[in-house]
Each structure stands twice: as structure tokens, then as C-alpha cells.
Amino acid sequence: MLFIRNRLSNPAILLKIQIALYFIGSFFSFGSTEAASSGGFVRYLMIWHIYVKLAALIIPPILVFRLYRKRRLPTNLVTNLLGRHYYFIWYLLFASILLPMSQNVPQSTIRITVLWINYIALCSILIQAEVYFGKHARAHFALAAIQVGTLLCLLPLRGLLVYGLDHVLLTPRRAISGFLLHPNSFAQLLYMLLVLAFFLPNFLHGARLTPKEHRQRKFMMGVSIVYMLIANARSAIGATILAFGLYILIKNVKRLRLSFIMASLFGTLLVIVCTALIMTEVLDQRIFLAQISRSGDGSDLTNLTGRTDVWRFIFRTNTFSSYLFGNGYSLISPAGVFKNEVTGQSLNCAHNAYLTVFLGAGPIGFLLFILFFVHAGQRVLNVKRYISTEYLSFFCVTLCIFAVNATTDSLFGIQLTPAMCFIFIAFTPPIIYRSQIAPMYLSENQVSDRNTLSSKQRSERTRKKPKL
């Protein structure tokens, strides 16, 4: 018992445990919220594993309250967090106010309640990381997520044990997550871990990784890439490739290096050669199109695996009132569900995050949602002259992946997806601490005498510091 208590008193171990519980409670129990669409509150409350989920997600807020009781929770830390999430919190409040006007009150109420619980739990973990680790909060959070994420490589074993080898070979896209997550959601989790692992050295602020942590980082990057390819989530893969292309451009824009020029030339040449082979039918065009569209024979490339059908359904069934006030949180139409008459498949999301938010909360809610990202980008621009190019690239890559992937996937609107959690992980901790930029406002001679300045003089010197 004493051993367990000593281990839990270690902030790094405590952070890993909470992240593991958050992964389980948020990402691997999405099906529990779906009962709301057909059975309402009674059926929803009879599902046993929602209580396991609630127990996992209630631990971080309790630990934050414990810090508050011990007077170890700085007030300015919480107020700064609320300031960084100002527009997002107003979006949630606005969507909550519109609940009585929802086309399906039980479904919208349950989903936004689940979202609030997920959001408060994630913010509680981020607050603890900043309290315990200060300017290394982002690094410790990323490292803990990577170490917990290495367990993802064991998920296919769950599918193999439960469903058997034949079923796993027939549906490798779903088997790669142990049949626990949709391939698109699993790909979001993978590219979150990939980017955190790739940029981890830039979060350290002078500290160094141990050899074991270096191996874990490289292993996580390899697992993420391989599993993303097996999941075959084209939107996530395309967004990740585009984002890392942006990273290369940002890194080399000031001085075009020979390696960048050669890589660009060979990349362009590869695209030209593949296009020529397809157009001249040296490479079988139908096989290529079948891989892109997943239509079986490659004959249908226009529907984006049914997404355009969903979008046509949305614009055909929504009324002026829906566009003005929304249908209710997470509802894409007054009916709430799109049903394919040919396949019989039902879908309750727009496969477009922007459409989902707009149709759920109307133009006002959509504006608040977009302003959250504008504010996040503005915070980066305010301090871009004080951070390295590599560090700047992390924020640009994060926003690029979300913005591109959101056009064809519902990255937000139904629950707090891994992609949206990635945004909070990236932009909630301070981008740079004031103590790190203060010496830049003083000359070398003044730095040594900084402690002798009066409080009035120090406030005048630091008055023009950028807003973080």
C-alpha cells in the first residue's frame, strides 16, 4: 500500500494514469452516446459502461479540487486558461442555451453533457501538468501521451481474440483498432501522437530526453505511420502529408537549402510520372480509382464514399429556421439522421466539422467556434519573433491538419474527438513564458542589474510585452 501511495505521489506517473483513463473514457466508449438517438434517457442510463467512463473522467477534476484545497492551484493559471478558451466556452454555453429549441432534445442534451464532462476532464489534466511541471508542461503531457499510446500496438490482438483471424483479415481497417474505434477516429488519435512525438524535442526548453524516451518517441512515430496506412483513413493521411509539407516549407522558406530543392524536384517528378502512367493506361486506372474511392471497381469517384450524398441530403432537408438557429447540438437535419436508401446505412454526422457545427448551433455558434481558432493563431503570431522556427512549425502543422481534415470528417460536433483534444493540448499551455522573453527587452548590461530595478521601473520595462 505504501509503495502504491509513493508511486501516485509522483506527478509524472499520476499524469500518465490520468491520460490512460482519459483515452479509455473518451475515445473508446463512443458507442455509449449513440443509444440516445433511439432510446432516450432511460435506455442511455441502463448502459453499464457509461458509469465506468464517468468514473474515469471524474478523477482529474477531483485532483484539481484537491490542489485548490491545498492552496497549490494558482488563480491566475485558471483565469489564463479560461482566457485562452474564451470563445470555445461561449460556444458551449450558447449551444447549451439552445437545447430547448433542439429537434431532438434528449439526444442533444446527452451529447453536450458528455462533451462538457470530457472537456472539463481534459482541462483538469492540462492544469495539473502546468502546476507540476511549469514551462515543461507541454513536454511532459506529450511524453506521457506517447508512453500511453505505445499500448495502441496491442489493440489488434483484442480483435484477433474476440473475432478471430478470418474476420480480422476481412476488415483490417477496423481490426487495427481492435474494433473499438472507427478508422477515421483512430487515425486522428494516431496523427496526434505522431505530431507530438515528432515535435517533442522542441517542447523541452533546454532539457533532454533519456535514451529510453528517445526510443519510445521513435517507436511511436513508426507505429503511428504504419497503423495510419492500415486504417486507410484518406482524409487524415492527406491532411498529415500536407501539414508536414507545410513544415518543410516553413523550415526552409528563409533559406532554400539544396536538400529542400532536390526533395521538391523529385516529389514533383514522381507526381508527373504517376499521372502520365495513369493517363496512358500503363498503370491500371480502375485499380487506382478503386483505391481512392473504395467503390470496389473504381467506377464511382464522385461521391467521396458517400459524403457528397450526405451533403446533398443536408442542403435538401434543412429549412431557413435550421440555418438561422440550428437544429440542436450535433443534429445535421430536423430528422437528425441521414439514411442511404440503397445500402440502408444510417449516419448521424455530416462528415464535415464546419457543417456539423453550423447546423448544430447556427451562424452565431459557428462564428464563436471559428473565433476560437483565430484567437489561437493570433497568440502564436504575437510571440513568433521569440520562438524557434521548429516550435512555430508545430502550431502551424496542428492547425493545418485540423483545418484540412475537418472538411471531410466530423472532427467536432458529436463528441470531443482526438483531433479536437489535440488542439487543446497544443494551444492551452502558454506558448512561451514571460520569464523566457523578459531578458530580450534588456541589454546585456541591464540583465545583470535587473534584480536591482524598482517595481515601478520593472513594470515600465515590461509593459510592452506581447499578450500570450
Secondary structure, 3 states (H helix, E strand, C coil): CHHHHHHHCCHHHHHHHHHHHHHHHHHCCCHHHHCHHHHHHHHHHCCCHHHHHHHHHHHHHHHHHHHHHCCCCCHHHHHHHHHHCHHHHHHHHHHHHCHHHCCCHHHHHHHHHHHHHHHHHHHHHHHHHHHHHHHHHHHHHHHHHHHHHHHHHHHHHHHHHHHCHHHHHHCHHHHCCCCCCCHHHHHHHHHHHHHHHHHHHHHCCCCCCCHHHHHHHHHHHHHHHHHHHHHCCHHHHHHHHHHHHHHHHHHHCCCCCHHHHHHHHHHHHHHHHHHHHHHCCCCCHHHHHHHHHCCCCCCCCCCCCCHHHHHHHHHHHCCHHHHHHCCCCCCCCCCCCEECCCCCCEECCCCCHHHHHHHHHHHHHHHHHHHHHHHHHHHHHHCHHHCCHHHHHHHHHHHHHHHHHCCCCCCCCCCCCHHHHHHHHHHCCCCCCHHHHHHHHCCHHHHHCHHHCCHHHHHHHCCCCCCC
